[in-house]
């Protein structure tokens, strides 16, 4: 990767991913004093979702990709797109930084973690440690960038006979100063192994993917060892709630006062403690109160992010998140000098063979293979 390409990529990566504009508060009036104490704010959601410490932000990717071509890119014309910087939905999808296959070619990170929750579609991972993987349709990848790693996240369109829809959340979780320079690490949470909390009400079922943080005695898989989520006292929670129509669920209060936000991303109406919430809004709540969640006459989905704040200065420039400007400058110098280990793949938009099943190859040579 040339110096000029790296400079332009970091610039567009900063604009495309890290420039968060605060949304105005959704005005609401409640006659219930309890609701006013429980619900701190309600904000409309955009492409990038605002989060609270210890999270940095969350991006909701939702693309209606067409059939794939022989190169696993879109079969439809790409004319009229700013390939390499295509973040505008056209014909139902975006190419992001991809020019042939949609996605994010090799780029660096330092100082935080990415949690990629894939609801629909496939992601191909390649990184500067020599690790690789293909995952999706319910899988989660948790990557600790630590002192520095390059990785590619491409969205190969494997099916040539029908559409290839993609929906995923990428969540950025900060690292405390003591762990910002740990060795990079990634872990797969395969869909078959993610615990599901199920509750049944008279009119339907509630199913909750417990990705991080115990919920009603359902324990998740262990996060990476240096994560802020590795200490249970930090009460980091990542839960994806699916509620059938006309059902209710009580989200229990946290042990301590922490940051808790609910992202209502699918369905028409949600009730929280009898307060009506419109679709595609974030609800910041008081964590030390139980929340009664109720769906209306159609299913709804809610992503919950919560955790104890790290409480340290955050200086972010594009893909680097540190505590001081000097550390950001050092991150750029280190990256330009070492490329965080270089790039062992043939190209920066590397994708795996079409017939490859889900797998994860780790930097230590260990390989996991999944069917489907």
C-alpha positions, 0 to 999 in steps of 0.5 A, a space after each residue: 500500500 503506497 504512502 499516498 493511498 494510506 494517507 487518502 484511506 485514513 482521511 476517508 476512513 475518518 470521514 466515513 466512520 469516525 465523524 459523528 454528528 450529534 442528533 437532536 433529542 426527540 422531544 417527549 412529555 410523560 406524565 409519569 415521574 418514574 418514566 422521567 427518571 427511567 428514560 434519560 433521552 430519546 434520539 433518532 438513529 442515523 447510519 452511525 449510532 451514538 454510544 456512551 463510555 465504554 463504547 465509542 460508537 456503533 454502525 448499522 450496515 444494512 444493504 440489499 446486495 444483488 446477485 454476485 458476479 464471477 468475482 463475488 462483487 455485485 452483478 449490477 452496474 457500478 457506474 456512477 459510484 465513487 468507488 473506494 469511497 461509496 457510502 451513499 445508498 444507490 440501488 439499495 446498497 453501498 460499496 464502502 471502500 470496495 472497488 470490486 467486492 463491497 467492504 473495507 480493504 486492509 486498514 489499521 486500528 490501534 487502542 480499542 476493540 471491534 465487535 462485529 455482529 452479523 445478522 445477515 450475509 457473509 464477512 471475509 476477514 484477513 489481517 496483518 497477523 496472518 489470521 483469516 476467517 469467513 463468518 456471518 448469518 448470526 456469527 460474531 467476531 470480537 477483535 482486540 486491536 491493541 498495539 496495532 493491527 491491519 485487517 480487511 472486512 470484505 462482504 463477498 456476494 457468494 450467491 449468483 442466483 439470488 440477492 445477497 442481503 447484508 445486515 451487521 452491527 460493528 461496535 467499537 469498545 474502548 480499551 483502558 490505557 493499561 491495555 491499549 498496547 496489548 498484543 492484537 487478538 481475535 475471537 469468534 463467537 459462532 452462532 451455534 455457541 452464542 447463548 440464547 435467553 428465551 422467555 415465553 409470554 401468553 402471546 409469543 416468545 422473546 429470544 435474546 442473544 447474550 453476546 457479552 454480559 450475563 443476563 438472568 443467569 445466562 452467561 456468555 462466552 468469555 470475551 478476549 482476555 484484555 477486554 474491558 468486558 473481561 472483568 464482570 465488575 464492569 458489567 459490559 453487556 451486548 444483548 440482541 433482543 427479538 420480541 414477537 408481537 404483543 409480548 413483554 420482557 423485563 430487563 433487570 436493573 444493573 448492580 451498579 450505576 452504569 451507562 445503558 442504551 437501548 437501540 430500537 432498530 426494527 418494528 413500529 412501536 416499543 413501549 418502555 415502562 408505558 412510554 411509547 418509543 418510535 422506530 429507529 431511536 436510541 433510548 438512554 436509560 437509568 440502569 438501576 431500574 427494571 425496564 418493562 419492554 412491550 411490543 405492539 402488534 408486530 415483532 420488534 428488535 432491540 440492541 442493548 449496549 451497557 457498561 461501566 465507563 472507563 472514565 479516561 480521556 479519549 482522543 480519536 483520529 480515524 482508526 486510532 483511539 488513544 488517551 493523548 494527541 502525542 499517542 495518536 501521533 505516535 500511532 501514525 508514525 508506528 503505522 507508517 514505519 511498520 504497517 503493524 506487521 505488513 500485509 501477508 495477502 496478495 491484495 488489500 481487498 482479499 476475499 476467500 474462495 467462493 466454496 469456502 465454508 465458515 472458518 477462522 484461522 488464528 495467528 497461532 495456526 489454530 483453525 476452526 471450521 464450521 459447516 454452512 
